[in-house]
C-alpha cells in the first residue's frame, strides 16, 4: 500500500474520532420531541451537584435530569423550576422516551426551557461508565498516531496525539 494512502487513512480515522462526540450530539438533538406543561411538583436531589425532579399537570410521569457533572454547574434549572411567576415550562424528551408518557415511568428531560440542550444531551448520552470506553479509544488513537509519527515522520500526528490527550481528559473530567 502506498504511504500517501496510509497517511490519509490514519488522518481520516483521527479526524472522524475527534468529530464523533459533536456529531453524535447533533444527531441526538434531531431526535428530541418538545413537551409543554404547568409545573405541579418539584423535588431536589441530595447529591453534590443537585438535580431536580418534577411533574407537570398533563402527565403522571416524573421528569428528571441526572447530569451531575461539572457542566451542570452552568445550568439554571433551579431558577427556572422555582420561579414563582411562571409555572409553565417547555423541555425536550428523546423519541424513545416519548412512548413512556402517560405510563407513569420516570423520563429524563433535556433542555429545560430550551436552554442548555447540548449539556443535557451530553449527560444523556455519556454516563459516568460510558466515558471510560471513549477514553480508551482516545488512548488507542494516540498509539495509532505514535505509530504514524515513527513510520511517516510528520508533525500532524504529533498534533493529533496532543489533541486526543486533551480530548480524552476533557471527556473524563466533564
N, C-alpha and C positions, 0 to 999 in steps of 0.2 A: 504494500500500500504506500502511496506517495506521502511524504512528510507533510505537504500542504493540506492534504485531506485529513490526516490525523490531527494536525493543529486545529483545523476548522472544526472537527468533531468535538475535540476537548473544549474549545472555547464555546461552542454551541451548547454543550451539556452544562457547562458552568453558568452561562447566562440564563439558561432555562431553569436551573436550580435557584438562582437569585430571584428570578421573577415568579417563582411558584407561589409564594405566600401572597404577594399583592394581587396576582391574577385570580387566585383561589378566593380571596376576599371579594373581588369584583363579581365573580360568578355567583357566590353565595348571596351577595346583595340583590342580584336579579331574581332570587328565589324567595323574596320576602313578600308577605301579604300584610297590608295595613289594617289595624283594628282601632276603633274609636270606642270610647265609653266614659261613663262617670264613675269616679272612684267611690268605693263603699268602705274599704278596709285597707289599712297599710300596717305591716309589721316589719320590724328591723331585726336583722340577724345579730348575733353576739360574737362576730368574728373580728379579727384585727382590722381588716378593711370591710366595713359593713356593706351588706347588700339588702335589698328591700323586696318584700313580697307584698302583692296587693291583689285585690279583687275589684272587678268592675261590675256594674249593675246588670249588664245584659248576659253575663256568662257565670257559670258556677265554678269555673276554673280559678286556680290561684296562679298568678303570673310572677315569675322571679327572674333574676339575672344574677348568677353566682360568679361573675367575673370579679375576683378579689385580688387582682394583681396590681402592679404599680400604676398601670394606665387608668385603673378605676378611680384613682385619686383625682383625675382630671374631670370626671363626670360630675354633673349636678343633679343626680336623681333625687337626693334628699330634698333639695329646694323645690323641685317640681312636684314631688309626691305630697309634701306637707304644705303646699300653697293653699291658704285658706280662701282665697278669692276665686280660684279657678279649679274646680274638681273634674273638669273634662280633660281627658288625656288621649293621646294618639301614640301608638307604638307599632312595631312590626313583630310578626312571628314567621318562622320558617314554614314553607309549604307542607312539609311532612308533619309539623306540629299542628297545622290548621285542622287536620282531621280529629284532633283531640278536643276541639272546642265543644262545649256543652256536654262533655262526658265527665267533668269534674276532675280531670287529671291536671297535675301541675305542668305548666308550659313556660319555657324560657322566652322572655321577651327580648327584643333587640331594638335599640334606638328610641328610648322614651322621649316623646315629643319630637321625634325625628332628629334628635341630636345624638352625637357620638355613635353613629351607626357602625362605623368601621371598628371602633374599640370593642363594641359588643359582639360583632361578628368574629373578631379575633378570638375573644374568650369563648365564644360558642364553638368555634372550630378547634382551637388548641386548648385541651385540658392540660393540667399540670403534667400528666404522664404522656400526653401527646407531643409535648415539646422535646422529650428525650430522643425519639426516633429521628426527628428533624435535626437535632444537634449531632447525632451520629452520622446522618447524611452529610452535614457540613464537614465533619472530620474526614469522611471518605472523599469528599470533593477537594479538601486540602491535600490529601495524599495523592489524588489524581493530578492535581496541579503541580505538586512537588515532583512527581514523575515527569511531567511535561517540562519543568524547568531543567531537570537533569538531562533529558533527551534533546530538547529543542533549543534550550538556552535563550528563551525570550522573556523579556521583562513583564509582559502582560500576565504571565502565570504567577509571578511574584505578587502582583497587584491583586489577582483573584484569590490567592491564599489569604491575604490580609482582609479582603472583603468577606470571605467565608468565616474567618476567625471572628471578626466583629459581628457578623450576622448571626452566627451560632450563639455567641454570648448574649447578644441582644434578645434573641428569642427566649433563651433560658431566663434572663432577668425579668422580662415582661411577664 
